Amino acid sequence: MQTIENINNTIKENLAVMVYFSAPTCNVCHALKPKLLEALHENFDKFIVESVDVSQEQDVAAHFGVFAIPTVLIFLDGREFLRKSRHMSVDEVMREIQRPYEIMLS
């Protein structure tokens, strides 16, 4: 079970964090997540991933302003850098985070 405090601590303590919001009834969520995780692992090894089940943790979703699933929030150096909801491709997400990630770690 995720809490707002746990996720905020993860964001504060790590340079690169992805928070993935989904629900058990969301087929797109289940298809997208493994592809995103694999691409992150292959390209950006410093990323920490937190998953939030919005059907169980509505307070966490509301705190982060997430009202659609799937939603991906990317935090770099403690700040929200990217927010993607519903229609996104893995390539699109990877492209958008590549340059700032490399600059941050150089």
MOPAC internal coordinates of N, CA, C and O (Angstrom, degrees):
PM7 1SCF
backbone

  N    0.0000 0     0.00 0     0.00 0    0    0    0
  C    1.4692 1     0.00 0     0.00 0    1    0    0
  C    1.5267 1   109.25 1     0.00 0    2    1    0
  O    1.2310 1   120.95 1   -52.63 1    3    2    1
  N    1.3102 1   115.78 1   127.37 1    3    2    1
  C    1.4543 1   121.69 1   179.85 1    5    3    2
  C    1.5270 1   110.16 1   -89.69 1    6    5    3
  O    1.2310 1   120.96 1   -33.28 1    7    6    5
  N    1.3205 1   115.76 1   146.72 1    7    6    5
  C    1.4573 1   120.40 1   172.53 1    9    7    6
  C    1.5294 1   108.04 1  -124.59 1   10    9    7
  O    1.2310 1   121.04 1   -19.68 1   11   10    9
  N    1.3172 1   115.62 1   160.32 1   11   10    9
  C    1.4639 1   120.99 1   177.38 1   13   11   10
  C    1.5211 1   109.18 1   -58.07 1   14   13   11
  O    1.2310 1   121.01 1   136.35 1   15   14   13
  N    1.3373 1   115.67 1   -43.65 1   15   14   13
  C    1.4658 1   120.65 1  -178.74 1   17   15   14
  C    1.5313 1   111.64 1   -61.62 1   18   17   15
  O    1.2310 1   120.08 1   135.44 1   19   18   17
  N    1.3350 1   117.45 1   -44.56 1   19   18   17
  C    1.4774 1   120.71 1   178.94 1   21   19   18
  C    1.5228 1   111.60 1   -59.71 1   22   21   19
  O    1.2310 1   120.72 1   133.65 1   23   22   21
  N    1.3119 1   116.23 1   -46.35 1   23   22   21
  C    1.4617 1   120.02 1  -178.03 1   25   23   22
  C    1.5238 1   110.33 1   -67.36 1   26   25   23
  O    1.2310 1   120.24 1   136.39 1   27   26   25
  N    1.3300 1   117.15 1   -43.61 1   27   26   25
  C    1.4680 1   119.61 1   178.01 1   29   27   26
  C    1.5280 1   111.25 1   -60.28 1   30   29   27
  O    1.2310 1   119.88 1   141.34 1   31   30   29
  N    1.3322 1   117.83 1   -38.66 1   31   30   29
  C    1.4686 1   120.94 1   176.96 1   33   31   30
  C    1.5207 1   111.20 1   -64.35 1   34   33   31
  O    1.2310 1   120.41 1   136.95 1   35   34   33
  N    1.3325 1   116.83 1   -43.05 1   35   34   33
  C    1.4659 1   120.95 1   177.78 1   37   35   34
  C    1.5282 1   110.25 1   -59.36 1   38   37   35
  O    1.2310 1   120.65 1   136.77 1   39   38   37
  N    1.3376 1   116.36 1   -43.23 1   39   38   37
  C    1.4653 1   121.38 1  -179.51 1   41   39   38
  C    1.5309 1   110.25 1   -64.02 1   42   41   39
  O    1.2310 1   120.22 1   138.23 1   43   42   41
  N    1.3357 1   117.19 1   -41.77 1   43   42   41
  C    1.4721 1   121.43 1  -179.05 1   45   43   42
  C    1.5244 1   112.12 1   -68.25 1   46   45   43
  O    1.2310 1   120.39 1   143.98 1   47   46   45
  N    1.3389 1   116.87 1   -36.02 1   47   46   45
  C    1.4667 1   121.62 1  -170.65 1   49   47   46
  C    1.5311 1   114.09 1   -90.37 1   50   49   47
  O    1.2310 1   119.73 1   172.45 1   51   50   49
  N    1.3314 1   118.12 1    -7.55 1   51   50   49
  C    1.4659 1   120.94 1  -176.04 1   53   51   50
  C    1.5198 1   110.41 1  -129.08 1   54   53   51
  O    1.2310 1   121.21 1   -33.25 1   55   54   53
  N    1.3349 1   115.30 1   146.75 1   55   54   53
  C    1.4647 1   120.13 1  -179.27 1   57   55   54
  C    1.5231 1   113.00 1   -69.86 1   58   57   55
  O    1.2310 1   120.24 1   143.61 1   59   58   57
  N    1.3371 1   117.14 1   -36.39 1   59   58   57
  C    1.4657 1   121.07 1  -174.81 1   61   59   58
  C    1.5231 1   109.77 1  -134.52 1   62   61   59
  O    1.2310 1   120.89 1   -59.79 1   63   62   61
  N    1.3337 1   115.91 1   120.21 1   63   62   61
  C    1.4616 1   121.01 1  -177.37 1   65   63   62
  C    1.5283 1   109.22 1  -134.05 1   66   65   63
  O    1.2310 1   121.14 1   -45.38 1   67   66   65
  N    1.3354 1   115.42 1   134.62 1   67   66   65
  C    1.4563 1   120.91 1   170.44 1   69   67   66
  C    1.5177 1   107.36 1  -112.54 1   70   69   67
  O    1.2310 1   120.49 1   -51.02 1   71   70   69
  N    1.3390 1   116.66 1   128.98 1   71   70   69
  C    1.4555 1   121.30 1   173.67 1   73   71   70
  C    1.5255 1   106.28 1  -109.75 1   74   73   71
  O    1.2310 1   121.34 1   -59.18 1   75   74   73
  N    1.3361 1   115.05 1   120.82 1   75   74   73
  C    1.4685 1   121.85 1  -175.33 1   77   75   74
  C    1.5222 1   109.06 1  -108.05 1   78   77   75
  O    1.2310 1   120.25 1   -63.26 1   79   78   77
  N    1.3189 1   117.13 1   116.74 1   79   78   77
  C    1.4604 1   122.87 1  -179.24 1   81   79   78
  C    1.5231 1   109.00 1  -101.42 1   82   81   79
  O    1.2310 1   120.90 1   -53.26 1   83   82   81
  N    1.3357 1   115.89 1   126.74 1   83   82   81
  C    1.4595 1   120.44 1  -179.50 1   85   83   82
  C    1.5291 1   109.24 1  -151.84 1   86   85   83
  O    1.2310 1   120.96 1     3.21 1   87   86   85
  N    1.3210 1   115.78 1  -176.79 1   87   86   85
  C    1.4626 1   122.05 1   176.38 1   89   87   86
  C    1.5230 1   108.39 1  -147.26 1   90   89   87
  O    1.2310 1   120.40 1   -26.12 1   91   90   89
  N    1.3353 1   116.84 1   153.88 1   91   90   89
  C    1.4701 1   120.13 1  -178.53 1   93   91   90
  C    1.5263 1   114.03 1   -59.32 1   94   93   91
  O    1.2310 1   120.07 1   153.26 1   95   94   93
  N    1.3300 1   117.47 1   -26.74 1   95   94   93
  C    1.4682 1   120.76 1  -177.60 1   97   95   94
  C    1.5239 1   113.52 1   -87.56 1   98   97   95
  O    1.2310 1   120.30 1  -179.02 1   99   98   97
  N    1.3232 1   117.04 1     0.98 1   99   98   97
  C    1.4743 1   121.47 1  -175.68 1  101   99   98
  C    1.5302 1   110.32 1   -97.21 1  102  101   99
  O    1.2310 1   120.54 1   -74.85 1  103  102  101
  N    1.3280 1   116.57 1   105.15 1  103  102  101
  C    1.4657 1   120.73 1  -179.28 1  105  103  102
  C    1.5240 1   112.34 1   -67.13 1  106  105  103
  O    1.2310 1   120.22 1   142.13 1  107  106  105
  N    1.3260 1   117.19 1   -37.87 1  107  106  105
  C    1.4676 1   120.98 1   178.46 1  109  107  106
  C    1.5294 1   109.31 1   -61.27 1  110  109  107
  O    1.2310 1   120.67 1   138.19 1  111  110  109
  N    1.3372 1   116.32 1   -41.81 1  111  110  109
  C    1.4708 1   121.42 1   179.64 1  113  111  110
  C    1.5250 1   110.77 1   -56.72 1  114  113  111
  O    1.2310 1   120.87 1   134.79 1  115  114  113
  N    1.3323 1   115.94 1   -45.21 1  115  114  113
  C    1.4700 1   120.36 1  -176.67 1  117  115  114
  C    1.5243 1   112.51 1   -71.86 1  118  117  115
  O    1.2310 1   120.39 1   151.10 1  119  118  117
  N    1.3247 1   116.86 1   -28.90 1  119  118  117
  C    1.4676 1   120.37 1   178.04 1  121  119  118
  C    1.5249 1   110.78 1   -77.39 1  122  121  119
  O    1.2310 1   120.32 1   142.64 1  123  122  121
  N    1.3327 1   116.98 1   -37.36 1  123  122  121
  C    1.4601 1   121.98 1  -174.47 1  125  123  122
  C    1.5291 1   113.13 1   -77.82 1  126  125  123
  O    1.2310 1   120.32 1   139.85 1  127  126  125
  N    1.3217 1   116.99 1   -40.15 1  127  126  125
  C    1.4697 1   120.50 1  -171.97 1  129  127  126
  C    1.5262 1   114.24 1   -55.51 1  130  129  127
  O    1.2310 1   118.60 1   128.23 1  131  130  129
  N    1.3398 1   120.28 1   -51.77 1  131  130  129
  C    1.4731 1   118.24 1  -178.38 1  133  131  130
  C    1.5254 1   112.70 1   -62.32 1  134  133  131
  O    1.2310 1   120.26 1   145.85 1  135  134  133
  N    1.3232 1   117.10 1   -34.15 1  135  134  133
  C    1.4706 1   120.50 1   178.61 1  137  135  134
  C    1.5280 1   110.71 1   -67.19 1  138  137  135
  O    1.2310 1   120.76 1   136.65 1  139  138  137
  N    1.3298 1   116.15 1   -43.35 1  139  138  137
  C    1.4668 1   120.31 1   177.92 1  141  139  138
  C    1.5256 1   110.80 1   -63.33 1  142  141  139
  O    1.2310 1   120.41 1   134.45 1  143  142  141
  N    1.3309 1   116.81 1   -45.55 1  143  142  141
  C    1.4662 1   120.82 1  -179.14 1  145  143  142
  C    1.5258 1   111.19 1   -61.49 1  146  145  143
  O    1.2310 1   120.55 1   137.73 1  147  146  145
  N    1.3203 1   116.55 1   -42.27 1  147  146  145
  C    1.4609 1   120.61 1   179.60 1  149  147  146
  C    1.5327 1   110.61 1   -63.89 1  150  149  147
  O    1.2310 1   120.43 1   134.70 1  151  150  149
  N    1.3246 1   116.79 1   -45.30 1  151  150  149
  C    1.4662 1   120.90 1  -179.72 1  153  151  150
  C    1.5313 1   111.03 1   -64.56 1  154  153  151
  O    1.2310 1   120.07 1   138.96 1  155  154  153
  N    1.3149 1   117.47 1   -41.04 1  155  154  153
  C    1.4705 1   120.67 1   177.31 1  157  155  154
  C    1.5209 1   110.39 1   -62.18 1  158  157  155
  O    1.2310 1   120.83 1   132.94 1  159  158  157
  N    1.3184 1   116.02 1   -47.06 1  159  158  157
  C    1.4655 1   121.61 1  -178.54 1  161  159  158
  C    1.5321 1   111.68 1   -60.27 1  162  161  159
  O    1.2310 1   120.83 1   139.19 1  163  162  161
  N    1.3313 1   116.01 1   -40.81 1  163  162  161
  C    1.4670 1   120.78 1  -178.10 1  165  163  162
  C    1.5322 1   112.95 1   -73.94 1  166  165  163
  O    1.2310 1   120.30 1   147.18 1  167  166  165
  N    1.3406 1   117.03 1   -32.82 1  167  166  165
  C    1.4629 1   120.79 1  -171.87 1  169  167  166
  C    1.5271 1   115.43 1  -106.89 1  170  169  167
  O    1.2310 1   120.62 1   151.13 1  171  170  169
  N    1.3186 1   116.42 1   -28.87 1  171  170  169
  C    1.4648 1   120.88 1  -172.62 1  173  171  170
  C    1.5252 1   109.58 1  -137.62 1  174  173  171
  O    1.2310 1   120.68 1   -97.46 1  175  174  173
  N    1.3176 1   116.30 1    82.54 1  175  174  173
  C    1.4665 1   120.21 1  -170.46 1  177  175  174
  C    1.5258 1   114.67 1   -70.97 1  178  177  175
  O    1.2310 1   119.46 1   168.32 1  179  178  177
  N    1.3161 1   118.63 1   -11.68 1  179  178  177
  C    1.4665 1   120.53 1   179.95 1  181  179  178
  C    1.5313 1   113.15 1   -86.41 1  182  181  179
  O    1.2310 1   119.98 1   173.24 1  183  182  181
  N    1.3247 1   117.64 1    -6.76 1  183  182  181
  C    1.4643 1   120.21 1  -177.36 1  185  183  182
  C    1.5298 1   112.35 1   -69.44 1  186  185  183
  O    1.2310 1   121.44 1   -43.78 1  187  186  185
  N    1.3166 1   114.84 1   136.22 1  187  186  185
  C    1.4597 1   123.14 1   170.36 1  189  187  186
  C    1.5247 1   105.50 1  -105.68 1  190  189  187
  O    1.2310 1   120.39 1   -42.96 1  191  190  189
  N    1.3307 1   116.86 1   137.04 1  191  190  189
  C    1.4622 1   120.48 1  -178.74 1  193  191  190
  C    1.5191 1   109.63 1  -115.58 1  194  193  191
  O    1.2310 1   121.23 1   -49.89 1  195  194  193
  N    1.3127 1   115.26 1   130.11 1  195  194  193
  C    1.4609 1   122.73 1   173.47 1  197  195  194
  C    1.5177 1   107.26 1  -115.00 1  198  197  195
  O    1.2310 1   120.30 1   -43.44 1  199  198  197
  N    1.3254 1   117.04 1   136.56 1  199  198  197
  C    1.4618 1   121.19 1   178.30 1  201  199  198
  C    1.5229 1   109.67 1  -113.47 1  202  201  199
  O    1.2310 1   121.18 1   -42.83 1  203  202  201
  N    1.3272 1   115.34 1   137.17 1  203  202  201
  C    1.4571 1   121.22 1  -179.96 1  205  203  202
  C    1.5197 1   108.68 1  -124.23 1  206  205  203
  O    1.2310 1   120.83 1   -56.28 1  207  206  205
  N    1.3316 1   116.02 1   123.72 1  207  206  205
  C    1.4648 1   122.58 1   174.74 1  209  207  206
  C    1.5294 1   106.79 1   -90.27 1  210  209  207
  O    1.2310 1   120.60 1   -74.56 1  211  210  209
  N    1.3315 1   116.46 1   105.44 1  211  210  209
  C    1.4638 1   120.12 1  -174.37 1  213  211  210
  C    1.5288 1   112.78 1   -65.96 1  214  213  211
  O    1.2310 1   120.15 1   159.67 1  215  214  213
  N    1.3328 1   117.31 1   -20.33 1  215  214  213
  C    1.4650 1   118.46 1   177.65 1  217  215  214
  C    1.5327 1   111.01 1   -72.72 1  218  217  215
  O    1.2310 1   120.32 1   155.89 1  219  218  217
  N    1.3181 1   116.99 1   -24.11 1  219  218  217
  C    1.4643 1   122.11 1   179.10 1  221  219  218
  C    1.5293 1   112.71 1  -101.14 1  222  221  219
  O    1.2310 1   120.47 1   152.23 1  223  222  221
  N    1.3106 1   116.71 1   -27.77 1  223  222  221
  C    1.4696 1   120.81 1  -170.79 1  225  223  222
  C    1.5218 1   111.36 1  -128.24 1  226  225  223
  O    1.2310 1   121.21 1  -119.53 1  227  226  225
  N    1.3543 1   115.30 1    60.47 1  227  226  225
  C    1.4650 1   120.46 1  -178.72 1  229  227  226
  C    1.5264 1   111.53 1   -61.48 1  230  229  227
  O    1.2310 1   119.97 1   146.81 1  231  230  229
  N    1.3288 1   117.65 1   -33.19 1  231  230  229
  C    1.4636 1   120.77 1  -178.86 1  233  231  230
  C    1.5313 1   111.25 1   -64.43 1  234  233  231
  O    1.2310 1   120.49 1   143.41 1  235  234  233
  N    1.3386 1   116.67 1   -36.59 1  235  234  233
  C    1.4659 1   120.80 1   178.48 1  237  235  234
  C    1.5243 1   109.52 1   -67.54 1  238  237  235
  O    1.2310 1   120.67 1   134.48 1  239  238  237
  N    1.3294 1   116.33 1   -45.52 1  239  238  237
  C    1.4685 1   120.47 1   179.22 1  241  239  238
  C    1.5265 1   110.12 1   -60.66 1  242  241  239
  O    1.2310 1   119.95 1   135.22 1  243  242  241
  N    1.3139 1   117.70 1   -44.78 1  243  242  241
  C    1.4624 1   121.27 1  -179.56 1  245  243  242
  C    1.5304 1   110.76 1   -63.88 1  246  245  243
  O    1.2310 1   120.31 1   138.57 1  247  246  245
  N    1.3208 1   117.02 1   -41.43 1  247  246  245
  C    1.4703 1   121.35 1   179.66 1  249  247  246
  C    1.5307 1   111.23 1   -57.87 1  250  249  247
  O    1.2310 1   120.61 1   140.88 1  251  250  249
  N    1.3238 1   116.44 1   -39.12 1  251  250  249
  C    1.4640 1   120.93 1  -179.09 1  253  251  250
  C    1.5320 1   112.48 1   -91.99 1  254  253  251
  O    1.2310 1   120.08 1  -174.48 1  255  254  253
  N    1.3312 1   117.45 1     5.52 1  255  254  253
  C    1.4613 1   121.09 1   177.33 1  257  255  254
  C    1.5180 1   113.41 1    68.29 1  258  257  255
  O    1.2310 1   120.72 1  -145.41 1  259  258  257
  N    1.3307 1   116.23 1    34.59 1  259  258  257
  C    1.4636 1   120.99 1  -178.59 1  261  259  258
  C    1.5278 1   108.88 1  -101.13 1  262  261  259
  O    1.2310 1   120.93 1   -60.72 1  263  262  261
  N    1.3347 1   115.83 1   119.28 1  263  262  261
  C    1.4608 1   120.72 1  -177.20 1  265  263  262
  C    1.5273 1   112.46 1  -126.37 1  266  265  263
  O    1.2310 1   119.92 1  -175.82 1  267  266  265
  N    1.3257 1   117.75 1     4.18 1  267  266  265
  C    1.4594 1   122.36 1   178.12 1  269  267  266
  C    1.5243 1   107.40 1  -139.04 1  270  269  267
  O    1.2310 1   121.04 1   -28.79 1  271  270  269
  N    1.3317 1   115.62 1   151.21 1  271  270  269
  C    1.4669 1   119.37 1   177.45 1  273  271  270
  C    1.5207 1   109.35 1  -128.73 1  274  273  271
  O    1.2310 1   119.55 1   -28.68 1  275  274  273
  N    1.3120 1   118.47 1   151.32 1  275  274  273
  C    1.4611 1   125.03 1    -7.35 1  277  275  274
  C    1.5262 1   111.06 1   -72.16 1  278  277  275
  O    1.2310 1   121.13 1   -30.67 1  279  278  277
  N    1.3239 1   115.45 1   149.33 1  279  278  277
  C    1.4559 1   121.52 1   172.07 1  281  279  278
  C    1.5152 1   108.37 1  -129.16 1  282  281  279
  O    1.2310 1   121.31 1   -42.81 1  283  282  281
  N    1.3206 1   115.10 1   137.19 1  283  282  281
  C    1.4585 1   122.23 1   177.41 1  285  283  282
  C    1.5299 1   107.39 1  -117.95 1  286  285  283
  O    1.2310 1   121.00 1   -53.27 1  287  286  285
  N    1.3287 1   115.70 1   126.73 1  287  286  285
  C    1.4602 1   120.91 1   172.50 1  289  287  286
  C    1.5182 1   107.45 1  -112.88 1  290  289  287
  O    1.2310 1   120.86 1   -50.25 1  291  290  289
  N    1.3129 1   115.95 1   129.75 1  291  290  289
  C    1.4643 1   121.40 1   177.62 1  293  291  290
  C    1.5203 1   107.90 1  -110.87 1  294  293  291
  O    1.2310 1   121.00 1   -55.03 1  295  294  293
  N    1.3288 1   115.70 1   124.97 1  295  294  293
  C    1.4614 1   121.63 1   177.02 1  297  295  294
  C    1.5209 1   108.36 1  -113.50 1  298  297  295
  O    1.2310 1   120.87 1   -52.45 1  299  298  297
  N    1.3289 1   115.94 1   127.55 1  299  298  297
  C    1.4554 1   121.54 1   175.79 1  301  299  298
  C    1.5162 1   107.69 1  -119.76 1  302  301  299
  O    1.2310 1   120.86 1   -56.21 1  303  302  301
  N    1.3142 1   115.96 1   123.79 1  303  302  301
  C    1.4623 1   122.67 1   179.75 1  305  303  302
  C    1.5308 1   111.58 1    53.73 1  306  305  303
  O    1.2310 1   120.92 1  -137.17 1  307  306  305
  N    1.3390 1   115.84 1    42.83 1  307  306  305
  C    1.4545 1   121.48 1   174.47 1  309  307  306
  C    1.5099 1   116.44 1    83.21 1  310  309  307
  O    1.2310 1   119.98 1   177.66 1  311  310  309
  N    1.3339 1   117.65 1    -2.34 1  311  310  309
  C    1.4627 1   120.44 1  -178.37 1  313  311  310
  C    1.5241 1   110.81 1  -117.53 1  314  313  311
  O    1.2310 1   121.30 1   -36.32 1  315  314  313
  N    1.3309 1   115.13 1   143.68 1  315  314  313
  C    1.4615 1   118.31 1   175.56 1  317  315  314
  C    1.5174 1   108.53 1   -66.96 1  318  317  315
  O    1.2310 1   121.28 1   -56.36 1  319  318  317
  N    1.3093 1   115.15 1   123.64 1  319  318  317
  C    1.4598 1   121.33 1  -178.13 1  321  319  318
  C    1.5234 1   111.66 1  -106.67 1  322  321  319
  O    1.2310 1   120.37 1   142.54 1  323  322  321
  N    1.3338 1   116.90 1   -37.46 1  323  322  321
  C    1.4602 1   120.53 1  -173.67 1  325  323  322
  C    1.5138 1   109.31 1  -144.49 1  326  325  323
  O    1.2310 1   121.33 1   -38.77 1  327  326  325
  N    1.3379 1   115.05 1   141.23 1  327  326  325
  C    1.4639 1   121.82 1   177.38 1  329  327  326
  C    1.5186 1   106.50 1  -135.42 1  330  329  327
  O    1.2310 1   120.78 1   -59.38 1  331  330  329
  N    1.3208 1   116.11 1   120.62 1  331  330  329
  C    1.4642 1   121.04 1   178.20 1  333  331  330
  C    1.5261 1   107.73 1  -127.22 1  334  333  331
  O    1.2310 1   120.92 1   -46.12 1  335  334  333
  N    1.3296 1   115.84 1   133.88 1  335  334  333
  C    1.4555 1   120.79 1   177.92 1  337  335  334
  C    1.5210 1   110.73 1  -129.11 1  338  337  335
  O    1.2310 1   121.76 1   -30.56 1  339  338  337
  N    1.2974 1   114.25 1   149.44 1  339  338  337
  C    1.4566 1   123.93 1   175.98 1  341  339  338
  C    1.5029 1   114.89 1    57.44 1  342  341  339
  O    1.2310 1   120.05 1    90.65 1  343  342  341
  N    1.3257 1   117.51 1   -89.35 1  343  342  341
  C    1.4603 1   121.20 1  -172.29 1  345  343  342
  C    1.5154 1   110.62 1   -93.45 1  346  345  343
  O    1.2310 1   121.04 1   -74.80 1  347  346  345
  N    1.3275 1   115.62 1   105.20 1  347  346  345
  C    1.4615 1   120.46 1   178.67 1  349  347  346
  C    1.5118 1   107.87 1  -149.10 1  350  349  347
  O    1.2310 1   121.15 1   -25.84 1  351  350  349
  N    1.3187 1   115.41 1   154.16 1  351  350  349
  C    1.4588 1   118.69 1   173.98 1  353  351  350
  C    1.5197 1   107.88 1  -111.94 1  354  353  351
  O    1.2310 1   120.94 1   -25.48 1  355  354  353
  N    1.2999 1   115.80 1   154.52 1  355  354  353
  C    1.4588 1   121.28 1   178.03 1  357  355  354
  C    1.5252 1   109.32 1   -60.30 1  358  357  355
  O    1.2310 1   120.41 1   135.21 1  359  358  357
  N    1.3323 1   116.81 1   -44.79 1  359  358  357
  C    1.4699 1   120.97 1  -179.72 1  361  359  358
  C    1.5256 1   111.93 1   -59.28 1  362  361  359
  O    1.2310 1   120.76 1   138.77 1  363  362  361
  N    1.3148 1   116.16 1   -41.23 1  363  362  361
  C    1.4594 1   121.79 1  -179.87 1  365  363  362
  C    1.5336 1   110.23 1   -61.52 1  366  365  363
  O    1.2310 1   120.23 1   133.53 1  367  366  365
  N    1.3206 1   117.17 1   -46.47 1  367  366  365
  C    1.4663 1   121.61 1   179.56 1  369  367  366
  C    1.5334 1   110.02 1   -63.55 1  370  369  367
  O    1.2310 1   120.18 1   135.18 1  371  370  369
  N    1.3308 1   117.26 1   -44.82 1  371  370  369
  C    1.4654 1   120.96 1  -179.19 1  373  371  370
  C    1.5345 1   111.00 1   -62.39 1  374  373  371
  O    1.2310 1   120.54 1   136.34 1  375  374  373
  N    1.3347 1   116.57 1   -43.66 1  375  374  373
  C    1.4733 1   121.04 1   179.49 1  377  375  374
  C    1.5304 1   111.18 1   -59.97 1  378  377  375
  O    1.2310 1   120.76 1   136.19 1  379  378  377
  N    1.3302 1   116.15 1   -43.81 1  379  378  377
  C    1.4648 1   119.78 1  -175.08 1  381  379  378
  C    1.5281 1   112.81 1   -69.35 1  382  381  379
  O    1.2310 1   119.79 1   152.85 1  383  382  381
  N    1.3242 1   118.01 1   -27.15 1  383  382  381
  C    1.4687 1   118.39 1  -178.54 1  385  383  382
  C    1.5273 1   113.52 1   -97.34 1  386  385  383
  O    1.2310 1   119.74 1   167.31 1  387  386  385
  N    1.3201 1   118.10 1   -12.69 1  387  386  385
  C    1.4696 1   120.48 1  -173.25 1  389  387  386
  C    1.5246 1   113.54 1   -58.51 1  390  389  387
  O    1.2310 1   119.89 1   124.57 1  391  390  389
  N    1.3170 1   117.82 1   -55.43 1  391  390  389
  C    1.4588 1   120.28 1  -174.76 1  393  391  390
  C    1.5335 1   112.45 1   -63.96 1  394  393  391
  O    1.2310 1   119.45 1   129.31 1  395  394  393
  N    1.3480 1   118.65 1   -50.69 1  395  394  393
  C    1.4740 1   117.27 1   179.81 1  397  395  394
  C    1.5253 1   112.82 1   -63.13 1  398  397  395
  O    1.2310 1   120.17 1   146.35 1  399  398  397
  N    1.3257 1   117.27 1   -33.65 1  399  398  397
  C    1.4699 1   121.42 1   177.56 1  401  399  398
  C    1.5310 1   110.08 1   -63.21 1  402  401  399
  O    1.2310 1   120.78 1   132.80 1  403  402  401
  N    1.3290 1   116.10 1   -47.20 1  403  402  401
  C    1.4662 1   119.95 1  -179.81 1  405  403  402
  C    1.5219 1   112.26 1   -64.65 1  406  405  403
  O    1.2310 1   120.32 1   139.92 1  407  406  405
  N    1.3232 1   117.00 1   -40.08 1  407  406  405
  C    1.4653 1   121.12 1   178.04 1  409  407  406
  C    1.5329 1   110.17 1   -64.04 1  410  409  407
  O    1.2310 1   120.88 1   136.72 1  411  410  409
  N    1.3136 1   115.91 1   -43.28 1  411  410  409
  C    1.4559 1   121.10 1  -178.82 1  413  411  410
  C    1.5270 1   112.15 1   -62.03 1  414  413  411
  O    1.2310 1   120.59 1   143.75 1  415  414  413
  N    1.3295 1   116.47 1   -36.25 1  415  414  413
  C    1.4635 1   120.10 1  -176.25 1  417  415  414
  C    1.5251 1   113.78 1   -93.38 1  418  417  415
  O    1.2310 1   120.21 1   177.34 1  419  418  417
  N    1.3319 1   117.21 1    -2.66 1  419  418  417
  C    1.4701 1   118.68 1  -178.32 1  421  419  418
  C    1.5202 1   111.51 1   -84.61 1  422  421  419
  O    1.2310 1   120.10 1   180.00 1  423  422  421

